[in-house]
Amino acid sequence: MATSANPTRDDFAKMLDEQLGGVADDGFEGRVVKGTITAIENDKAVIDVGLKSEGRVPLREFARGEDEHGLKVGDEVEVYVDRVENAEGEAMLSRDRARREAAWDKLENEFGEGKRVEGVIFGRVKGGFTVDLDGAVAFLPGSQVDIRPVRDVAPLMDMPQPFQILKMDRRRGNIVVSRRAVLEETRAEQRSELIDKLSEGQVIDGVVKNITDYGAFVDLGGIDGLLHVTDMSYKRVNHPSEVINIGDTVTVQIIRINTDTQRISLGMKQLESDPWEGAAVKYPVGAKLTGTVTNITEYGAFVELEPGIEGLVHVSEMSWTKKNVHPGKIVSTSQEVEVMVLEVDSDKRRISLGLKQAQQNPWEAFAEKHPVGSTVEGEVKNATEFGLFIGLDGDVDGMVHMSDIAWGISGEDALALHRKGEQVQAVVLDVDVEKERISLGMKQLERGAPAAGAATGGTLRRGEVVTVNVLEVRDGGLEVQAGEDGATGFIKRSDLGRDRDEQRPDRFQVGQKIDAMVTGFDRSKKPNFSIKARQLAEEKEAVEQYGSSDSGASLGDILGEALKNR
């Protein structure tokens, strides 16, 4: 069968491929191809890329900066085919687009290898700048321009310089670059070279660049070192500006070099003589010295004994009498104080000082001035459930136990008789300097009370029966006195007789004489008497002397006989 005379669409495509060397026109679009300049007309170059028609490209797209394009007929160039044919039947070609596509290919390779790229800052946009990377436009964020903030970027524009690609997306046409990353890398390389030339212990001059609360940064000729405030001087430095200023040239010693972080620690005091050498000999334990308060904290105060030598007065060693108070209420900064050395640790550079030890112990001073038995006067500072605290000379307190407040009444009732702020008198019963305690008595000042420290009850002995004279009748019992001028004591209500009817104080009268037994002595050595104890002792004696009820005599007969013989 003969072939149809009418060619199909496939036949046309085949014929076109043969004419164009096997590539259809639409296969050119979106590609960079090589072409030949066939003519230069006015400001355009006519280029043949093998399509049905030629294309025209402005000569300015071939120029770089102020350079001429330098093209001539017959030159081979690369162009980007934007469209095979426009409305005028010409191919739409672009040299700029070709350069941009080539630039993207190159940038993707360099980005993958982590290489630096060269570019030119040529414009300003919101948040940063635009950079020409040989045809591709990239974004340079403002934070990535330099290591430190730059106020004027004009000197950096239109000048070829290296950049580091941080991110790129060809599909979206986005490229983000950094100049700062290049500078930091270069700076790190320079720092490494400089650090290799330095060594620990080396003495070097530098210039103070910056001062902070914790120290100063010193330029050692291209690399900075930190001079910490604690390494500026052996004496206390509250702020670096007390010692140095920005711009000062200082001589420092390299204390430490950290090659991993490339940090250098510097010191100035290391070039001075150490005041702590021989400190233990210079400041022996027990020595009293004068110093100046330099700093006050919640736990104590620091006292400077000489420049570079400070000791701590702990809050517990500040006052004999002021407990649990802030050190600032006892001393103030710049105040000169007398202290005593308590402990010296030269290795740890610590000296423990005592402020109170340089003063006389107030309890010792009180004991010297007010011996046991002397009378003192003071204000009731506090009333507790067990006694009264009295303010005394030397800022010390004495305590009157509830049992030593008054005779003949309970301790609770005695406490109720006194109020805070009241002026009272008392007798010194005991002073314990070690325990910082002073015992006082108020009832010992009452009429007939025995002197503190006297022999127990004078000549009275426990178990002895004596005749006492009633001095006072109270609800709680009787105030009595042994003999005419003997010790006074008390007979409690429950000790007035064996039977309940006999335990009424109102059956006795002032001046009445009674036989009673000494049953003991209280803390102030005042005797306690008991009629009841005497009665029980007499009953026991009678039973032992006249026999028991088993012998035929009744207990009543025995007691009657015993009483008749008295």
C-alpha positions as CSV (number, residue, x, y, z in Angstrom):
1,M,0.0,0.0,0.0
2,A,1.4,3.4,-0.9
3,T,2.3,6.0,1.7
4,S,-0.2,8.9,2.2
5,A,0.8,12.0,0.4
6,N,-0.3,14.2,3.4
7,P,2.5,14.3,6.1
8,T,1.5,13.9,9.7
9,R,2.5,16.1,12.8
10,D,5.2,13.6,13.7
11,D,6.7,13.9,10.2
12,F,7.0,17.7,10.7
13,A,8.7,17.2,14.1
14,K,11.1,14.8,12.5
15,M,12.0,17.2,9.7
16,L,12.5,20.0,12.2
17,D,14.8,17.9,14.4
18,E,16.9,17.1,11.4
19,Q,17.2,20.8,10.4
20,L,18.1,21.9,14.0
21,G,20.5,19.0,14.6
22,G,18.2,16.8,16.5
23,V,16.8,19.3,19.0
24,A,13.3,20.9,18.8
25,D,13.0,24.7,19.2
26,D,11.0,24.3,22.4
27,G,13.9,22.3,23.9
28,F,16.0,25.4,23.9
29,E,13.8,27.4,26.2
30,G,15.1,27.8,29.8
31,R,18.6,26.7,28.8
32,V,22.0,28.3,28.6
33,V,23.4,27.7,25.1
34,K,26.4,28.8,23.0
35,G,25.9,31.2,20.1
36,T,27.9,33.2,17.6
37,I,27.8,36.9,17.1
38,T,26.8,37.5,13.5
39,A,26.6,41.3,13.7
40,I,26.8,44.3,16.1
41,E,24.0,46.8,15.4
42,N,24.0,50.0,17.4
43,D,23.8,48.9,21.1
44,K,22.9,45.3,20.5
45,A,24.7,42.2,19.4
46,V,23.0,39.8,16.9
47,I,23.5,36.2,18.0
48,D,22.8,33.0,16.2
49,V,22.2,30.0,18.5
50,G,21.0,27.6,15.8
51,L,17.3,28.5,15.9
52,K,15.1,29.5,13.0
53,S,15.8,33.1,13.8
54,E,18.5,35.1,15.5
55,G,18.3,37.0,18.8
56,R,19.4,40.4,19.9
57,V,21.2,41.1,23.3
58,P,22.0,44.6,24.6
59,L,25.8,45.2,24.6
60,R,25.6,46.5,28.2
61,E,24.8,42.9,29.4
62,F,28.3,41.9,28.3
63,A,30.0,44.8,30.0
64,R,31.5,44.4,33.5
65,G,31.4,47.6,35.5
66,E,33.0,50.4,33.6
67,D,34.8,48.0,31.1
68,E,33.8,47.9,27.5
69,H,32.1,44.8,26.2
70,G,35.0,44.1,23.8
71,L,32.9,42.0,21.4
72,K,33.4,41.5,17.7
73,V,31.6,39.6,14.9
74,G,32.5,35.8,15.1
75,D,32.9,35.7,18.9
76,E,31.3,32.8,20.6
77,V,29.2,33.7,23.8
78,E,26.9,32.0,26.2
79,V,23.3,33.2,26.4
80,Y,20.1,32.1,28.1
81,V,17.2,31.3,25.8
82,D,14.1,32.8,27.4
83,R,11.8,32.2,24.4
84,V,12.4,30.6,21.0
85,E,10.4,33.2,19.2
86,N,8.7,36.5,20.2
87,A,6.0,38.5,18.4
88,E,8.6,39.8,15.9
89,G,9.7,36.3,15.1
90,E,13.1,36.7,16.9
91,A,14.7,34.5,19.6
92,M,14.5,36.1,23.2
93,L,18.1,35.8,24.5
94,S,19.8,37.1,27.8
95,R,23.4,37.4,28.7
96,D,22.5,38.5,32.3
97,R,20.4,35.4,32.8
98,A,23.1,33.2,31.4
99,R,25.6,34.7,33.8
100,R,23.1,34.3,36.6
101,E,22.5,30.6,35.9
102,A,26.2,30.0,35.6
103,A,26.7,31.8,38.9
104,W,24.1,29.6,40.6
105,D,25.8,26.4,39.3
106,K,29.1,27.7,40.7
107,L,27.6,28.9,44.0
108,E,25.9,25.6,44.6
109,N,29.2,23.8,44.2
110,E,31.0,26.2,46.5
111,F,28.2,26.1,49.1
112,G,28.4,22.3,49.1
113,E,32.1,22.5,49.7
114,G,31.8,25.2,52.4
115,K,34.0,27.6,50.4
116,R,34.0,31.4,50.6
117,V,32.6,33.3,47.6
118,E,33.4,36.8,46.3
119,G,30.7,39.5,46.0
120,V,29.9,43.2,46.0
121,I,27.5,45.0,48.3
122,F,25.5,47.2,45.9
123,G,22.2,48.0,47.6
124,R,20.2,48.5,50.8
125,V,17.0,46.7,51.6
126,K,14.8,46.2,54.7
127,G,16.8,44.3,57.3
128,G,20.1,44.3,55.4
129,F,21.8,44.6,52.0
130,T,21.9,43.1,48.6
131,V,25.1,41.5,47.3
132,D,26.1,40.7,43.7
133,L,27.7,37.2,43.6
134,D,28.9,37.4,39.9
135,G,25.4,37.6,38.6
136,A,23.4,36.0,41.4
137,V,21.8,38.4,43.9
138,A,22.1,37.5,47.6
139,F,20.8,38.9,50.9
140,L,23.2,40.1,53.6
141,P,21.4,40.5,57.0
142,G,22.4,43.6,59.0
143,S,23.6,41.4,61.9
144,Q,26.0,39.6,59.5
145,V,27.9,42.6,58.2
146,D,30.5,42.7,60.9
147,I,31.6,41.3,64.3
148,R,30.5,44.5,66.0
149,P,27.5,46.7,64.9
150,V,28.4,49.0,62.0
151,R,26.9,52.4,61.8
152,D,28.0,53.3,58.3
153,V,28.2,50.7,55.6
154,A,29.1,53.1,52.8
155,P,32.8,52.3,52.9
156,L,32.0,48.6,52.4
157,M,29.8,49.0,49.3
158,D,30.8,48.5,45.7
159,M,34.0,46.7,46.9
160,P,34.7,43.1,46.1
161,Q,35.1,41.1,49.3
162,P,34.7,37.5,50.6
163,F,31.4,36.2,51.9
164,Q,30.2,32.9,53.4
165,I,26.9,31.4,52.1
166,L,24.6,30.5,55.0
167,K,21.6,29.3,53.0
168,M,20.5,29.0,49.4
169,D,17.3,27.9,47.6
170,R,17.6,27.8,43.8
171,R,13.9,27.1,43.3
172,R,12.9,30.3,45.2
173,G,16.0,32.2,44.1
174,N,17.1,32.9,47.7
175,I,20.7,33.2,48.9
176,V,21.7,34.4,52.3
177,V,25.4,35.3,52.9
178,S,27.5,36.5,55.9
179,R,30.5,38.8,56.0
180,R,30.8,38.3,59.8
181,A,31.4,34.6,59.5
182,V,34.4,35.3,57.3
183,L,35.8,37.9,59.7
184,E,35.3,35.6,62.7
185,E,37.1,32.8,60.9
186,T,39.9,35.1,59.9
187,R,40.1,36.5,63.4
188,A,40.3,33.0,64.9
189,E,43.1,32.2,62.6
190,Q,45.0,35.3,63.6
191,R,44.3,34.6,67.3
192,S,45.7,31.1,66.9
193,E,48.9,32.5,65.4
194,L,49.2,35.1,68.2
195,I,48.4,32.6,70.9
196,D,51.2,30.3,69.6
197,K,53.6,33.2,70.3
198,L,52.5,33.6,73.9
199,S,53.2,31.4,77.0
200,E,51.9,31.2,80.5
201,G,54.1,33.2,83.0
202,Q,55.1,35.6,80.2
203,V,55.2,39.3,81.2
204,I,53.8,41.6,78.5
205,D,52.5,45.2,78.0
206,G,49.0,45.8,76.8
207,V,46.4,48.5,76.4
208,V,43.1,48.6,78.4
209,K,40.3,48.4,75.8
210,N,37.2,47.9,78.0
211,I,36.3,47.9,81.7
212,T,33.4,45.9,83.2
213,D,32.2,45.2,86.8
214,Y,34.2,42.0,86.9
215,G,37.5,43.1,85.2
216,A,39.1,44.7,82.2
217,F,40.0,43.5,78.6
218,V,43.5,44.2,77.6
219,D,44.7,44.3,74.0
220,L,48.0,42.3,73.7
221,G,48.6,43.3,70.1
222,G,45.7,41.8,68.2
223,I,44.3,39.5,70.8
224,D,42.5,40.4,74.0
225,G,43.1,39.0,77.5
226,L,40.9,39.3,80.6
227,L,42.4,41.0,83.7
228,H,39.9,39.9,86.4
229,V,39.3,42.3,89.3
230,T,40.6,39.8,91.8
231,D,44.0,39.7,90.0
232,M,44.5,43.4,89.8
233,S,45.8,43.8,93.4
234,Y,46.3,41.9,96.6
235,K,44.2,44.6,98.4
236,R,40.4,44.7,98.0
237,V,39.3,46.3,94.7
238,N,35.5,47.1,94.6
239,H,35.6,48.1,90.9
240,P,38.3,47.9,88.3
241,S,38.1,51.7,87.6
242,E,39.7,52.2,91.0
243,V,42.9,50.8,89.6
244,I,43.0,51.4,85.8
245,N,41.3,53.4,83.1
246,I,40.5,52.8,79.4
247,G,43.5,53.6,77.3
248,D,46.1,52.9,80.0
249,T,49.1,50.9,79.1
250,V,49.6,48.2,81.7
251,T,52.2,45.5,82.4
252,V,50.6,42.2,83.0
253,Q,51.5,38.5,83.4
254,I,49.9,35.8,81.5
255,I,48.4,33.5,84.1
256,R,46.6,31.0,81.9
257,I,46.0,30.2,78.2
258,N,43.0,28.1,77.2
259,T,43.9,26.9,73.7
260,D,40.4,25.4,73.2
261,T,38.4,28.6,73.9
262,Q,41.4,30.8,73.0
263,R,40.9,32.8,76.2
264,I,43.8,34.4,78.0
265,S,43.7,35.2,81.7
266,L,46.0,38.1,82.9
267,G,47.2,39.3,86.3
268,M,48.8,42.4,87.7
269,K,49.2,41.5,91.4
270,Q,51.3,38.5,90.4
271,L,54.1,41.0,89.6
272,E,54.0,42.4,93.2
273,S,55.3,40.8,96.4
274,D,52.8,38.6,98.2
275,P,51.8,40.2,101.6
276,W,50.6,36.7,102.8
277,E,54.2,35.4,103.0
278,G,55.0,35.2,106.7
279,A,51.5,36.2,107.7
280,A,51.3,33.6,110.4
281,V,54.4,35.0,112.1
282,K,53.4,38.6,111.6
283,Y,49.9,38.0,113.0
284,P,50.1,35.4,115.8
285,V,47.0,34.0,117.4
286,G,46.0,36.1,120.4
287,A,47.5,39.3,119.1
288,K,45.4,42.5,119.3
289,L,45.5,44.7,116.2
290,T,43.9,47.8,114.8
291,G,42.3,47.5,111.3
292,T,39.8,49.2,109.0
293,V,36.4,47.7,108.1
294,T,36.3,47.3,104.3
295,N,33.1,45.3,103.7
296,I,30.1,44.2,105.6
297,T,28.0,41.1,104.8
298,E,25.2,39.2,106.6
299,Y,27.7,36.7,108.0
300,G,30.3,39.2,109.3
301,A,32.7,42.1,108.5
302,F,36.0,42.1,106.7
303,V,38.8,44.1,108.4
304,E,41.9,45.2,106.5
305,L,45.1,44.8,108.6
306,E,47.4,46.0,105.9
307,P,47.0,46.4,102.1
308,G,46.4,42.9,100.7
309,I,45.7,41.3,104.1
310,E,42.1,41.1,105.3
311,G,40.5,39.1,108.0
312,L,36.9,38.1,108.7
313,V,35.1,38.9,111.9
314,H,32.3,36.4,112.0
315,V,29.0,37.7,113.2
316,S,29.3,35.3,116.2
317,E,32.6,37.0,117.2
318,M,31.3,40.6,117.0
319,S,29.7,41.3,120.4
320,W,29.4,39.6,123.8
321,T,25.8,40.8,124.3
322,K,24.3,41.6,120.8
323,K,23.2,38.2,119.4
324,N,21.5,37.6,116.1
325,V,21.9,41.1,114.8
326,H,23.2,42.3,111.4
327,P,26.9,43.2,111.5
328,G,26.0,46.6,110.0
329,K,24.4,47.5,113.3
330,I,27.6,46.9,115.2
331,V,30.3,48.4,112.8
332,S,30.3,50.5,109.7
333,T,32.6,50.6,106.6
334,S,35.8,52.7,107.0
335,Q,35.6,52.4,110.8
336,E,38.8,51.7,112.7
337,V,38.3,48.8,115.1
338,E,40.5,46.8,117.5
339,V,40.4,43.1,116.9
340,M,42.1,39.9,118.1
341,V,43.6,37.2,115.9
342,L,41.8,33.9,116.4
343,E,43.2,31.8,113.6
344,V,45.5,32.1,110.6
345,D,45.5,29.8,107.5
346,S,48.2,31.1,105.2
347,D,47.5,28.4,102.6
348,K,43.9,29.4,102.2
349,R,44.8,33.1,102.8
350,R,42.3,33.4,105.6
351,I,42.5,35.1,109.0
352,S,39.8,34.8,111.6
353,L,39.4,37.8,113.8
354,G,37.4,38.6,116.9
355,L,35.9,41.9,117.8
356,K,34.5,41.0,121.2
357,Q,37.7,39.3,122.3
358,A,39.5,42.7,122.1
359,Q,37.1,43.9,124.8
360,Q,36.6,42.7,128.4
361,N,34.1,40.0,128.9
362,P,31.1,41.9,130.4
363,W,30.2,38.9,132.7
364,E,33.7,39.0,134.1
365,A,33.5,42.8,134.5
366,F,30.1,42.4,136.3
367,A,31.4,39.7,138.6
368,E,34.3,42.0,139.6
369,K,32.0,44.9,140.2
370,H,29.1,43.1,141.7
371,P,30.2,40.0,143.8
372,V,27.7,37.4,145.1
373,G,25.5,39.0,147.8
374,S,25.6,42.5,146.5
375,T,22.4,44.4,145.6
376,V,21.8,45.6,142.0
377,E,19.1,47.6,140.4
378,G,17.7,47.3,136.9
379,E,14.7,47.3,134.5
380,V,12.5,44.3,133.9
381,K,13.4,43.6,130.2
382,N,11.2,40.5,129.8
383,A,8.9,38.3,131.8
384,T,8.8,34.6,130.8
385,E,6.9,31.6,132.2
386,F,9.9,30.8,134.5
387,G,11.1,34.1,135.7
388,L,12.1,37.7,135.0
389,F,15.1,39.1,133.0
390,I,16.6,42.2,134.5
391,G,18.8,44.6,132.5
392,L,22.1,45.3,134.4
393,D,25.3,47.3,134.0
394,G,27.6,46.4,131.1
395,D,24.6,45.6,128.8
396,V,24.1,42.1,130.4
397,D,20.9,40.5,131.7
398,G,20.3,38.7,135.0
399,M,17.5,36.3,135.6
400,V,15.2,36.1,138.7
401,H,13.7,32.6,138.8
402,M,10.0,32.6,139.7
403,S,10.9,30.8,143.0
404,D,13.1,33.7,144.0
405,I,10.7,36.6,143.4
406,A,8.7,36.5,146.7
407,W,8.1,34.5,149.8
408,G,4.8,32.7,150.7
409,I,3.2,32.8,147.2
410,S,3.4,30.6,144.2
411,G,5.9,31.4,141.4
412,E,3.0,32.1,139.0
413,D,1.5,34.6,141.4
414,A,4.9,36.2,142.0
415,L,5.4,36.7,138.3
416,A,2.0,38.4,138.0
417,L,3.2,41.1,140.4
418,H,5.8,42.6,138.0
419,R,5.6,44.1,134.5
420,K,8.0,44.8,131.7
421,G,9.8,48.2,132.1
422,E,9.5,48.2,135.9
423,Q,12.6,49.2,138.0
424,V,13.4,46.5,140.6
425,Q,16.2,45.6,143.1
426,A,17.7,42.2,143.4
427,V,20.5,40.3,145.1
428,V,23.3,38.6,143.1
429,L,23.0,34.9,143.8
430,D,25.5,33.5,141.3
431,V,27.6,34.6,138.2
432,D,28.6,31.9,135.7
433,V,31.0,33.6,133.3
434,E,31.5,30.6,131.1
435,K,27.7,30.1,130.5
436,E,27.2,33.9,130.5
437,R,24.5,33.6,133.2
438,I,23.7,35.8,136.2
439,S,21.2,34.5,138.8
440,L,19.4,37.1,140.9
441,G,16.9,37.0,143.8
442,M,14.3,39.5,144.8
443,K,12.8,37.8,147.8
444,Q,16.2,37.8,149.6
445,L,15.8,41.5,150.1
446,E,12.7,40.9,152.3
447,R,12.8,41.3,156.1
448,G,14.8,38.6,157.8
449,A,15.9,36.9,154.6
450,P,19.3,35.1,154.9
451,A,22.3,36.7,153.1
452,A,23.2,35.1,149.8
453,G,26.1,32.9,150.2
454,A,25.7,32.4,154.0
455,A,25.9,29.0,155.6
456,T,22.8,26.9,155.1
457,G,20.2,28.3,157.5
458,G,22.9,29.5,159.9
459,T,23.1,26.9,162.7
460,L,19.9,25.1,161.6
461,R,20.0,21.5,160.5
462,R,17.5,19.4,158.5
463,G,15.3,17.4,160.8
464,E,15.9,19.7,163.8
465,V,12.8,20.9,165.8
466,V,13.0,24.6,166.7
467,T,10.7,27.2,168.2
468,V,9.8,29.8,165.6
469,N,8.1,33.1,166.0
470,V,5.2,34.0,163.6
471,L,6.1,37.1,161.7
472,E,3.2,37.2,159.2
473,V,0.1,35.3,158.4
474,R,-0.7,34.7,154.7
475,D,-3.2,32.7,152.7
476,G,-0.4,30.4,151.6
477,G,1.1,29.9,155.1
478,L,3.2,31.5,157.8
479,E,6.3,33.7,157.6
480,V,8.3,32.7,160.7
481,Q,11.7,33.3,162.3
482,A,13.8,30.9,164.2
483,G,14.5,32.4,167.7
484,E,14.7,36.1,168.2
485,D,17.2,37.0,165.4
486,G,17.6,33.7,163.5
487,A,16.9,32.9,159.9
488,T,13.5,33.5,158.5
489,G,11.6,30.8,156.8
490,F,8.1,29.7,155.6
491,I,5.6,27.2,156.7
492,K,3.3,26.2,153.8
493,R,-0.4,25.9,154.4
494,S,-0.2,22.1,153.9
495,D,2.5,21.8,156.6
496,L,0.5,23.6,159.3
497,G,-0.9,20.3,160.7
498,R,-1.8,16.7,160.0
499,D,-5.5,17.3,159.8
500,R,-7.3,19.5,157.3
501,D,-8.8,21.6,160.1
502,E,-5.4,22.4,161.4
503,Q,-4.2,23.7,158.0
504,R,-5.9,27.0,158.4
505,P,-3.4,30.0,158.6
506,D,-6.0,32.1,160.4
507,R,-5.8,30.0,163.5
508,F,-2.3,31.5,164.1
509,Q,-1.4,35.0,165.2
510,V,1.6,37.3,164.6
511,G,4.0,36.9,167.6
512,Q,2.8,33.4,168.4
513,K,5.5,30.8,169.1
514,I,5.3,27.4,167.5
515,D,7.5,24.3,167.5
516,A,8.3,23.2,163.9
517,M,10.7,20.9,162.1
518,V,13.3,22.1,159.6
519,T,12.5,20.1,156.5
520,G,15.0,21.7,154.0
521,F,16.3,24.8,152.4
522,D,15.4,26.6,149.2
523,R,17.8,27.8,146.4
524,S,18.6,30.9,148.5
525,K,19.4,28.8,151.5
526,K,16.3,29.9,153.4
527,P,14.9,27.2,155.7
528,N,11.5,25.6,155.2
529,F,9.6,24.6,158.4
530,S,6.8,22.1,159.0
531,I,4.4,21.5,162.0
532,K,3.0,18.5,160.3
533,A,6.5,16.9,159.9
534,R,7.1,17.5,163.7
535,Q,3.8,15.9,164.6
536,L,4.6,12.8,162.5
537,A,8.1,12.5,164.0
538,E,6.7,12.7,167.5
539,E,4.1,10.0,166.8
540,K,6.8,7.7,165.5
541,E,9.0,8.3,168.5
542,A,6.2,7.7,170.9
543,V,5.3,4.4,169.3
544,E,8.9,3.2,169.4
545,Q,9.3,4.3,173.1
546,Y,6.0,3.0,174.6
547,G,5.4,-0.1,172.4
548,S,2.7,-0.9,170.0
549,S,-1.0,-1.5,170.4
550,D,-0.3,-5.2,170.7
551,S,1.1,-4.7,174.3
552,G,-2.4,-3.8,175.6
553,A,-2.0,0.0,175.4
554,S,-4.0,1.9,172.8
555,L,-2.4,4.4,170.4
556,G,-4.3,7.2,172.2
557,D,-2.9,6.1,175.5
558,I,0.7,6.1,174.1
559,L,0.3,9.5,172.6
560,G,-1.3,10.9,175.7
561,E,1.5,9.6,177.9
562,A,4.1,10.9,175.5
563,L,2.6,14.4,175.5
564,K,2.3,14.3,179.4
565,N,6.0,13.6,179.7
566,R,6.9,16.6,177.4
